[in-house]
Amino acid sequence: MNFHSLRLALSAACLLACAPATLRAHDIQPPDSKGGHAQPAEVKPVALPYHIERTGPVNRPKPGSLKPGTKVTGQGFWTFADAPGLVPIPAAAAPHVAGAHGTVMFDPAKDTVYWGLRGVGFVAFSNGLTKSWVVQGHPALAKGNIHGADLLQRSGKTPLVVAADNEEGQVHVTDGAFQKVDSLGIPPFPQYADRKGFAPTDAIFLNRNELWVTDGYGKAYFMPATLAPLAYGKDIYGGKSMSETPHGITYDRAHGTLLISARAEGRIITWDLKKKIFQAIDGLPSGSTVCDVDIWGDYVVAPCLHDHDKTKAGPIFIVNLKKKAIVATLRPKDDLGITGAQSIHGACWYFTGRGKSREVYIVHTPWNPGGIGALKLVGPTE
């Protein structure tokens, strides 16, 4: 372990030592006094160690593919360079970019990345991220701010899309044509009896019948909903005792769990969908305000507004879920000179090619000052 790795590990340990120690039984909230939900066992936060990898899930890029003097960021196999010229912002979206506070998601079936942008709805990037346009969709998608979104593939049909609008307090469900929208408003639970304080920050699909929503900017609960009909279920979980800001929610299909990005605490909280318990709490380095995670196999990309080092811009961590370790820290602004990448709000994996020969990218959107960019995996440069 080098000095940088040691410092990260110590910082993470400090964060966890100073934060509340466990998620206890009261951190799961039934909808009323008759809600007979199983109570979770106590789960203690664990600081993720730092582990540099020399190999990864795809072939290493060929040595010498970079021009001399090219700036890189990351460590070991997970070393990236800027990919200038990709994700061009269409002219119609340009006036709305300042303070962009949305999300990015990848539709591999269409080779398209969608960017949620306040006042616009969705911006689409395709043709290897070289072409872009504003999606002319339902007006509800552009009324507020698409803060978090997810996409579900359907055989022979356009995908389903769920979008959480934190400003309008709505969760929208549409399809790949974006013309028809059904919406969920304030949840019908006692916790929301005042009909106030619902500001959903993310939503995900489990399947064609169920989705989950996290109220990250509101009362901090997360909850399921059905799709046919579109309605909240009978359960509600979490609350401020779980996290001050459960900002993102992601479905880990391989393990049947939800990954909740607890921004204020710098944690990735694992929720077991079958047992309805908190399974693990993984701590990122001190001060890492993690916004959301995007999964690719054993790996998640975790964008942060900032971390323990207040002299630097927000990092993007890559975490190996199987090893329970941070395998890379990417700093697009400080290492690559991308001046707009101050506070990273969203990031997703993007690929071209297939199998071991695919090329790997990370598309990221900073909130401060606002924008979008792409990084390309270049592998170890030494």
C-alpha positions as CSV (number, residue, x, y, z in Angstrom):
1,M,0.0,0.0,0.0
2,N,1.5,3.4,-1.0
3,F,1.2,6.6,1.0
4,H,-1.9,7.7,-1.0
5,S,-3.7,4.5,-0.3
6,L,-2.8,4.6,3.3
7,R,-4.1,8.1,3.7
8,L,-7.4,7.1,2.0
9,A,-7.8,4.1,4.3
10,L,-7.1,6.2,7.4
11,S,-9.5,8.9,6.3
12,A,-12.2,6.4,5.7
13,A,-11.6,4.9,9.1
14,C,-11.8,8.3,10.7
15,L,-15.2,8.9,9.0
16,L,-16.6,5.7,10.2
17,A,-15.3,6.2,13.7
18,C,-17.0,9.6,14.0
19,A,-20.3,8.6,12.4
20,P,-23.2,6.6,13.9
21,A,-22.0,3.1,14.4
22,T,-24.9,0.9,13.3
23,L,-28.2,0.7,11.5
24,R,-30.6,-0.6,14.1
25,A,-34.1,-2.0,14.2
26,H,-35.7,1.5,14.4
27,D,-34.1,2.4,11.0
28,I,-36.7,0.3,9.2
29,Q,-40.1,2.0,9.2
30,P,-43.4,0.2,8.8
31,P,-46.2,2.3,7.3
32,D,-48.3,2.0,10.4
33,S,-48.6,0.3,13.7
34,K,-49.8,-2.9,12.0
35,G,-46.9,-3.2,9.6
36,G,-45.3,-6.5,10.5
37,H,-41.9,-6.2,8.8
38,A,-38.9,-8.2,9.9
39,Q,-36.4,-6.1,11.7
40,P,-32.8,-5.9,10.4
41,A,-29.9,-7.1,12.5
42,E,-27.4,-4.4,13.6
43,V,-25.0,-3.7,10.8
44,K,-21.8,-1.8,11.4
45,P,-20.1,0.4,8.8
46,V,-16.8,-1.0,7.3
47,A,-14.3,1.3,5.7
48,L,-13.4,0.1,2.2
49,P,-9.7,-0.6,1.7
50,Y,-7.8,0.6,-1.3
51,H,-6.6,-2.1,-3.7
52,I,-4.9,-1.4,-7.0
53,E,-5.7,-3.9,-9.8
54,R,-3.4,-4.9,-12.7
55,T,-6.1,-6.7,-14.6
56,G,-9.8,-6.2,-15.2
57,P,-12.9,-7.6,-16.9
58,V,-11.7,-6.7,-20.4
59,N,-8.4,-6.8,-22.3
60,R,-6.0,-4.1,-21.4
61,P,-5.7,-1.4,-24.0
62,K,-2.6,-1.9,-26.2
63,P,0.5,-0.2,-24.9
64,G,1.6,2.9,-26.8
65,S,-1.9,3.8,-27.8
66,L,-1.7,7.2,-26.0
67,K,0.1,10.2,-27.4
68,P,3.1,11.3,-25.4
69,G,2.2,13.8,-22.7
70,T,-1.4,12.6,-22.5
71,K,-2.8,13.3,-19.0
72,V,-4.3,10.3,-17.2
73,T,-6.2,9.7,-14.0
74,G,-6.8,6.6,-11.9
75,Q,-4.5,3.8,-10.9
76,G,-3.4,0.4,-12.3
77,F,-5.8,-1.2,-14.8
78,W,-8.4,1.5,-14.0
79,T,-6.5,4.4,-15.6
80,F,-8.5,6.8,-17.8
81,A,-7.8,9.7,-20.2
82,D,-10.2,12.4,-21.3
83,A,-12.2,11.7,-24.4
84,P,-12.6,15.2,-26.0
85,G,-15.0,15.6,-28.8
86,L,-17.5,13.1,-27.3
87,V,-20.9,14.0,-25.8
88,P,-21.3,17.3,-27.7
89,I,-24.0,19.5,-26.1
90,P,-26.7,20.4,-28.7
91,A,-27.4,24.1,-29.1
92,A,-31.0,23.8,-27.8
93,A,-29.7,22.5,-24.5
94,A,-26.8,24.9,-24.0
95,P,-28.7,27.6,-22.2
96,H,-29.7,25.0,-19.5
97,V,-26.3,23.6,-18.8
98,A,-25.2,25.9,-15.9
99,G,-25.8,24.1,-12.6
100,A,-26.8,20.9,-14.3
101,H,-28.2,18.7,-11.6
102,G,-29.3,15.6,-13.3
103,T,-28.2,12.0,-14.2
104,V,-26.8,9.9,-17.0
105,M,-27.9,6.4,-18.1
106,F,-26.8,4.1,-20.9
107,D,-29.1,2.2,-23.3
108,P,-26.8,-0.4,-24.9
109,A,-29.6,-1.7,-27.2
110,K,-29.6,1.7,-28.9
111,D,-26.0,2.7,-28.3
112,T,-27.4,5.8,-26.6
113,V,-26.7,7.7,-23.3
114,Y,-29.4,9.8,-21.9
115,W,-28.7,12.9,-19.8
116,G,-31.4,14.4,-17.6
117,L,-31.3,18.1,-17.7
118,R,-33.4,20.7,-15.9
119,G,-35.8,22.5,-18.1
120,V,-35.0,20.2,-21.0
121,G,-36.0,16.7,-20.1
122,F,-33.5,14.3,-21.7
123,V,-30.6,14.9,-24.0
124,A,-29.5,11.9,-26.1
125,F,-26.0,11.0,-27.3
126,S,-25.4,8.2,-29.8
127,N,-23.2,7.1,-32.7
128,G,-20.3,6.4,-30.3
129,L,-21.3,9.5,-28.3
130,T,-20.5,11.7,-31.3
131,K,-24.1,12.8,-32.1
132,S,-26.6,14.5,-29.8
133,W,-30.1,15.9,-29.7
134,V,-32.7,17.1,-27.3
135,V,-35.4,14.4,-26.9
136,Q,-38.8,15.9,-27.8
137,G,-40.8,14.2,-25.1
138,H,-43.8,14.8,-22.9
139,P,-43.8,18.3,-21.3
140,A,-43.8,16.8,-17.8
141,L,-40.3,15.6,-18.3
142,A,-39.0,19.1,-18.9
143,K,-41.1,20.9,-16.2
144,G,-38.8,20.3,-13.3
145,N,-35.5,18.5,-12.9
146,I,-34.8,14.8,-13.8
147,H,-32.5,14.1,-10.9
148,G,-32.2,10.3,-11.2
149,A,-33.4,7.8,-13.7
150,D,-33.3,4.2,-14.8
151,L,-34.0,2.1,-17.9
152,L,-35.5,-1.4,-18.3
153,Q,-35.1,-3.3,-21.5
154,R,-38.2,-5.1,-23.0
155,S,-38.0,-7.7,-25.7
156,G,-39.6,-6.4,-28.9
157,K,-40.5,-3.1,-27.3
158,T,-38.9,0.2,-26.5
159,P,-37.5,0.2,-22.9
160,L,-39.3,1.5,-19.9
161,V,-37.9,4.6,-18.3
162,V,-38.4,5.9,-14.7
163,A,-37.4,9.4,-13.8
164,A,-37.4,11.1,-10.4
165,D,-38.1,14.8,-10.5
166,N,-36.9,16.3,-7.2
167,E,-38.3,19.8,-7.9
168,E,-41.9,18.8,-8.9
169,G,-42.0,15.9,-6.4
170,Q,-42.9,13.4,-9.1
171,V,-41.8,10.0,-10.3
172,H,-42.5,9.6,-14.0
173,V,-42.7,6.4,-15.9
174,T,-42.5,6.5,-19.7
175,D,-41.0,4.5,-22.5
176,G,-38.2,5.0,-25.1
177,A,-40.5,7.2,-27.2
178,F,-40.9,9.6,-24.2
179,Q,-44.4,10.7,-25.4
180,K,-46.6,9.2,-22.7
181,V,-46.0,9.7,-19.0
182,D,-47.7,8.3,-15.9
183,S,-46.6,9.8,-12.6
184,L,-46.5,9.1,-8.9
185,G,-46.8,12.0,-6.4
186,I,-46.6,12.2,-2.6
187,P,-46.6,8.7,-1.0
188,P,-49.8,7.8,0.9
189,F,-48.0,7.0,4.2
190,P,-48.4,8.6,7.7
191,Q,-44.9,10.0,7.3
192,Y,-46.2,12.2,4.5
193,A,-49.6,13.0,6.1
194,D,-48.7,16.7,5.9
195,R,-48.6,16.3,2.1
196,K,-45.2,18.1,2.2
197,G,-41.5,17.2,1.9
198,F,-41.4,14.7,-1.0
199,A,-38.4,15.4,-3.2
200,P,-37.4,12.1,-4.9
201,T,-33.8,11.9,-6.1
202,D,-33.7,8.5,-7.8
203,A,-35.8,5.5,-8.9
204,I,-35.0,2.1,-10.3
205,F,-36.7,-0.9,-11.9
206,L,-36.6,-4.4,-10.4
207,N,-38.6,-5.9,-13.2
208,R,-41.7,-5.1,-15.3
209,N,-43.9,-5.2,-12.3
210,E,-41.9,-3.3,-9.6
211,L,-39.8,-0.2,-9.1
212,W,-38.2,1.5,-6.1
213,V,-38.0,5.2,-5.2
214,T,-35.7,7.1,-2.8
215,D,-36.8,10.4,-1.3
216,G,-33.3,11.7,-0.9
217,Y,-34.1,15.4,-0.6
218,G,-37.2,14.9,1.3
219,K,-37.9,12.7,4.4
220,A,-35.2,10.2,3.4
221,Y,-37.4,7.1,3.0
222,F,-37.1,4.5,0.2
223,M,-40.1,2.5,-1.0
224,P,-41.4,0.1,-3.6
225,A,-44.2,0.7,-6.2
226,T,-46.1,-1.4,-8.7
227,L,-46.3,-0.6,-12.4
228,A,-49.7,-2.1,-13.3
229,P,-51.3,-0.2,-11.8
230,L,-48.7,2.5,-11.1
231,A,-49.1,2.9,-7.3
232,Y,-47.0,2.8,-4.1
233,G,-46.9,-0.5,-2.2
234,K,-47.6,-1.0,1.4
235,D,-44.0,-0.7,2.7
236,I,-41.7,2.2,3.5
237,Y,-38.2,2.0,4.9
238,G,-35.3,4.2,6.0
239,G,-35.7,7.7,7.2
240,K,-33.2,10.2,8.5
241,S,-31.8,7.6,11.0
242,M,-30.6,5.6,8.0
243,S,-29.2,8.6,6.1
244,E,-29.6,12.4,6.0
245,T,-29.6,12.1,2.2
246,P,-30.2,8.7,0.6
247,H,-29.4,10.3,-2.7
248,G,-29.2,7.3,-5.1
249,I,-30.7,3.9,-5.4
250,T,-29.4,1.1,-7.7
251,Y,-30.5,-2.5,-8.2
252,D,-27.8,-5.1,-8.0
253,R,-29.5,-7.8,-10.0
254,A,-26.8,-10.4,-9.5
255,H,-27.3,-10.4,-5.7
256,G,-30.9,-9.3,-5.3
257,T,-30.0,-6.2,-3.4
258,L,-30.4,-2.5,-3.5
259,L,-27.4,-0.2,-3.2
260,I,-28.4,3.1,-1.5
261,S,-25.9,6.0,-1.9
262,A,-25.9,7.7,1.5
263,R,-24.5,11.0,0.3
264,A,-24.1,12.9,3.6
265,E,-22.4,9.9,5.3
266,G,-20.2,8.8,2.3
267,R,-21.6,5.3,2.4
268,I,-23.0,2.7,0.1
269,I,-25.7,0.8,2.0
270,T,-26.8,-2.6,0.8
271,W,-30.4,-3.6,1.4
272,D,-31.5,-7.3,1.0
273,L,-34.7,-7.3,-1.0
274,K,-35.7,-10.8,0.1
275,K,-35.0,-10.5,3.8
276,K,-35.9,-6.8,4.0
277,I,-32.8,-6.1,6.0
278,F,-29.7,-3.9,5.8
279,Q,-27.0,-6.3,4.7
280,A,-23.8,-4.1,4.6
281,I,-22.6,-0.6,5.0
282,D,-19.5,0.2,2.9
283,G,-17.7,3.4,3.8
284,L,-15.9,5.6,1.2
285,P,-13.0,7.9,2.2
286,S,-13.8,10.7,4.7
287,G,-16.1,13.4,3.3
288,S,-17.0,11.5,0.1
289,T,-20.4,12.8,-0.8
290,V,-21.4,9.9,-3.0
291,C,-24.4,10.7,-5.3
292,D,-25.2,7.4,-6.9
293,V,-23.6,4.2,-8.2
294,D,-23.8,2.5,-11.6
295,I,-23.1,-1.3,-11.8
296,W,-21.1,-3.2,-14.3
297,G,-20.5,-6.8,-13.2
298,D,-18.4,-6.7,-10.0
299,Y,-17.7,-3.0,-10.4
300,V,-19.5,0.2,-9.5
301,V,-18.6,3.7,-10.5
302,A,-19.4,6.1,-7.7
303,P,-19.3,9.9,-8.4
304,C,-18.9,12.3,-5.6
305,L,-19.3,16.1,-5.1
306,H,-16.2,16.2,-3.0
307,D,-14.2,14.2,-0.5
308,H,-11.7,14.7,2.4
309,D,-9.3,16.8,0.3
310,K,-11.1,20.2,0.1
311,T,-8.3,21.5,-2.1
312,K,-9.4,19.2,-4.9
313,A,-12.5,18.7,-7.0
314,G,-14.9,15.8,-6.5
315,P,-13.6,12.4,-7.4
316,I,-15.1,9.4,-9.1
317,F,-14.4,6.1,-7.2
318,I,-14.4,2.7,-8.8
319,V,-15.3,0.0,-6.3
320,N,-14.9,-3.8,-6.7
321,L,-18.0,-5.2,-5.0
322,K,-16.7,-8.7,-4.9
323,K,-13.4,-7.7,-3.2
324,K,-15.1,-4.9,-1.2
325,A,-12.3,-2.5,-2.1
326,I,-11.8,0.8,-3.9
327,V,-9.7,0.0,-6.9
328,A,-9.3,3.5,-8.4
329,T,-9.8,7.2,-7.7
330,L,-10.4,9.3,-10.7
331,R,-10.0,13.1,-10.6
332,P,-11.1,14.6,-13.9
333,K,-10.5,18.2,-13.0
334,D,-7.3,17.9,-11.0
335,D,-5.5,15.2,-13.0
336,L,-6.9,15.9,-16.5
337,G,-7.5,19.6,-16.4
338,I,-11.2,19.4,-17.2
339,T,-12.1,22.7,-15.6
340,G,-15.9,22.1,-15.5
341,A,-15.6,18.8,-13.5
342,Q,-15.7,20.4,-10.1
343,S,-18.5,18.5,-8.3
344,I,-19.4,15.2,-10.0
345,H,-23.2,14.5,-9.6
346,G,-23.7,11.5,-11.9
347,A,-21.7,8.9,-13.8
348,C,-22.4,5.8,-15.8
349,W,-20.5,3.1,-17.7
350,Y,-20.5,3.2,-21.5
351,F,-19.1,0.6,-23.9
352,T,-18.3,0.0,-27.5
353,G,-17.5,-3.4,-28.9
354,R,-18.2,-6.7,-27.3
355,G,-16.8,-9.2,-24.8
356,K,-13.2,-8.9,-23.8
357,S,-12.4,-6.6,-26.7
358,R,-14.9,-3.9,-25.7
359,E,-13.7,-0.3,-25.1
360,V,-14.8,1.1,-21.7
361,Y,-15.8,4.7,-21.0
362,I,-17.3,6.6,-18.0
363,V,-19.7,9.4,-18.9
364,H,-20.0,11.9,-16.1
365,T,-22.0,15.0,-15.4
366,P,-20.8,17.7,-12.9
367,W,-23.3,19.8,-11.0
368,N,-20.8,22.6,-10.4
369,P,-20.5,24.5,-12.7
370,G,-22.6,22.0,-14.9
371,G,-21.8,20.0,-18.0
372,I,-21.1,16.6,-19.3
373,G,-17.9,14.7,-20.3
374,A,-16.5,11.3,-21.1
375,L,-13.4,9.4,-19.9
376,K,-11.8,6.5,-21.8
377,L,-10.1,3.5,-20.1
378,V,-6.5,3.4,-21.3
379,G,-5.1,1.0,-18.8
380,P,-1.7,1.1,-17.0
381,T,0.7,3.6,-18.6
382,E,3.9,2.6,-16.9
